[in-house]
Amino acid sequence: MNNIVDKSLLERKADVIEVQSPYRMNIPVLLLTFVLICYGMIMLFSASMSRGYAMEQNPLYYVMNQAQWTLLGIGIVLVLLFIPIRVFDHLPFFIVAYVLALALAVITWKFGAVYGGSRRWLEIGGRTFQSSEFVKVAIVFCIAGYRSFIVRLRKAGKLRCANPKVQGIFDGFVDLALPFMAILICLSFVVMQPHMSCFIIVLVITAVCFFVSGIKLRSWFYGGIILLLVFVVALSAFMIFAKESDKKKLADNFSHVGTRLNIFATLNSEQNPDDKREGETEAADENEVYQNRQSIIAIGSGGITGVGFGNSRQKFMYLPEAHNDFVFAIACEELGFIGGLSIIALFWAFLCGGLLIAWKAKGDFPRILAVGYTTLIVLQAFLNIGVAMGVVPPTGITLPFFSAGGSANLFFLIAVGLLLSVSRSGVSRKTLTIIE
């Protein structure tokens, strides 16, 4: 009887045809990106027209520059869409990405152009770009590639110690300590530019990428201990052997951090500089808090529906960085609470779409890429919005797709291109079973 049943099942399996769904990208995320680009261009035009006319005698100056970078980014996105994401999941790709990111960080630190007291820009062919924007994208790519490489080695039976007692320590070093130290080496040159906001953003994204990469709790424990020991040894060596001039130079390099924290504290307190009491930290002066106050005034003056598109008063040189770090404030002034809420809603929708792609991702490499790039774009957007609203200390970062900064938007589009590539070729496909 059993033989008859088995024969029947075999005959039925022979008549089964499984058809997989075709590769299709995530259309909602594609449309969201298109809306963000168009919305950003419109708001950038309104926010930058007065500055463009005053500085360059061309009200379209910043918009045209942004459009050129954006078109280049869109071209790269179209190319990435037709390349299966697994093509990038090889050791040489993330080694090249890391070396290039490290080289750009070092070159910028030593030879970059100085604007606003920071050496963050490289000038190539009459154009400038922030190397730190490439570093953000490259670090996520490197983490994804490294974790995928380590998983493949373990599946092949490698990375095993002869002594089982040290296996946990070795795994902690390989899984956490080694890649984190490599990232810190690259970020150390970014910090020295100085660019503390980039350092913080990349650290947060790194933690998120490690969290979703399936690292065991034992590796977190031993890896954390190794990193702590390395930090203590490095700090002790610096304090013992470094010259006083080097210590002072390092302290001066981070003085802007204290200034920005003081600005944030002053904005959120009733302290008057003339009424300073003994033991209290001196409040930031009016020049230091001026731009943040003007941003809050712009947001508040917009009300529910705003003063009307193009009718902002703050963009007429009252808010110095209206076209850049504080473009969200101009959007709120002209479009009101509704306009500001619409921008926040778009980035929330992008977060949901990106995480949905990550949820469906098949394999460590596409999953980490999707989570990392979604976190990068949304985290930077919300930090920028928080600064404009006065709920986050000033950071000096742009609003993705809205702020003037062509190179930044180029690398954001590259991140979106890789995210869409994951949605097209790096997710599990539905299978349709047909029985004849």
Beta strands, then each sheet from edge to edge (+ up, - down):
strand 1: 16-20
strand 2: 113-115
strand 3: 118-124
strand 4: 127-130
strand 5: 431-435
sheet 1: 1+ 5-
sheet 2: 2+ 3- 4+
end
